[in-house]
Amino acid sequence: MPDFLEEQESERLDLRRISDVIRRRHLQFLIPLFLGWVLVWGASWVLRPHYKSSTTILVEQPTMPQNYVVPNINDDLQTRLQSITTQILSRTRLLLIIDKLHLYSGTENPATADARVDRMRKDIDVELVRDPQRQDITAFKISYTAKDPHVAQQVTGELTTLFISENLKVRQQESEGTTNFIEQQLQDARQSLSEQEAKVRQFEGQHEGALPTQQASNLQILAGLQAQLQSEQDALNTAKQQRAYLQAMIEQERIAQPKAGSGQAGAGASADLASIDQQLNTLRAQLADLSSRYTDRYPDVLSLKDQIARLEKTRANLVAANQRARESQKGSDNTAPGAATDPTVGTTLRQLQGQLQANQVEVTNRENTIADLKNRISEYQGRLNAEPGTEQALADLTRGYDQSKANYDDLLKKKDQSEMATSMEQMQQGERFTMLDPPSYPTRPDFPNRLKFCGAGLGVGLLFGLIVAGGLEFFDDRLHTEKEIKALLPIAVIAEIPAIESALDDQQTKRKVALGWATTAFVLSTMLIGSVFSFLHN
């Protein structure tokens, strides 16, 4: 309980001491407070005002859906906007605006071109506006600060026009550049595709008949040739057996019959012609039958034509020999008219000799046909054996051709899409910058903000007053309270002598109190009036 009483007594003493300090130092606090506030607040009316004009540019999305026309430019709006801003804030562009509107031409403005450009860059502000949900850029604000509101509005309008036109120009250039690049790539792909096609054609021409696509036909032709070879070999064996038989019969006839004269030779020649004519008729009948079923280039047709040609040549030779024999016989008849011959002598022998000669021709023809068939079978077997290697080489060429074809088709599709996107950009149907409102005409200065200066002056005055009043109180070594006196005395105080105040002292005390209140009312009222005035004229 005594501790609680002591704490309450200590708090009352501290409050009393603070009130004594305020009573003694209120003027030393109010005057610096007022001077600090007046200094800062007055500076807001001395500084030359700057006016800020701004406008908002909306980023409009393409009118054509991307499902129909795919854009062929960079979709990163922030990167493109930074690039456009860098180009617009370049030295050349800004100097054009400075010279056009005669900016920074006063004596207080920088004289060099670079300094004016730097000054203008500081006066320009570009602020992005994002969608709070998707964080996409939906618009951006352009602002320019100048000492003249008309100039601020004009410069903002110039900057807005530059941003809109530069965006269209950049998009068109990027779109046209993309289209030109794809066109160049398409030309290279077209040339590569033509080279691949030429290689495939050359390879197919060099391996005609041995291509994988001709394997079935080669197998079919080979089977036909093998069957024809077997037939020819069977016919050749039969002809050889017939030749052996005829040779045996001729030997028997020669033993059984005497030698015949020249008339018998003529009859034998006639028999040979009859045998050849019979073979020709047989071969021609076979040729007519094959021609009705196959083309002229069919192997059997060609073989029969070759046999017929050889037999016709043999027949022509026999006819010529017979003619010469007859002429010789007529000469002999004139010299020996009485000679008698028997026309039936050696008829059988001559027939057998004619059949043997025809048989020999047939054997020769069969052997030639068999050799030709074997050569053709070897050729087709070589084609079939070479087909795996040919197929692999053709597959490698075809794979390169397919890749070139796929690349060409893909580039052709991209080229068409890019041309459509470029046409859309040229028609200004792509992403555009649209000015929502014209640049504002500032009626109030953006700097200085006198209301903010008023608050800052209040803060500066409070700090200044506390420093002055606190410093005076800290360095004051006088004693102002009984507690301080008692603390200095080594012994306890037995009695106190009350202060004796005269009427003059009482009047001076009242005047000090009145002066303090008057000063307080003046400072507060002045600061309040100044704040209201700054608010109304800000």
Secondary structure as GFF3:
##gff-version 3
##sequence-region A 1 538
A	DSSP	alpha_helix	2	46	.	.	.	ID=ss1
A	DSSP	beta_strand	51	60	.	.	.	ID=ss2
A	DSSP	alpha_helix	77	88	.	.	.	ID=ss3
A	DSSP	alpha_helix	91	101	.	.	.	ID=ss4
A	DSSP	alpha_helix	113	123	.	.	.	ID=ss5
A	DSSP	beta_strand	124	130	.	.	.	ID=ss6
A	DSSP	beta_strand	137	146	.	.	.	ID=ss7
A	DSSP	alpha_helix	149	206	.	.	.	ID=ss8
A	DSSP	three_ten_helix	212	214	.	.	.	ID=ss9
A	DSSP	alpha_helix	215	256	.	.	.	ID=ss10
A	DSSP	alpha_helix	262	291	.	.	.	ID=ss11
A	DSSP	alpha_helix	299	335	.	.	.	ID=ss12
A	DSSP	alpha_helix	347	426	.	.	.	ID=ss13
A	DSSP	beta_strand	432	435	.	.	.	ID=ss14
A	DSSP	alpha_helix	450	475	.	.	.	ID=ss15
A	DSSP	alpha_helix	482	488	.	.	.	ID=ss16
A	DSSP	alpha_helix	503	536	.	.	.	ID=ss17
###
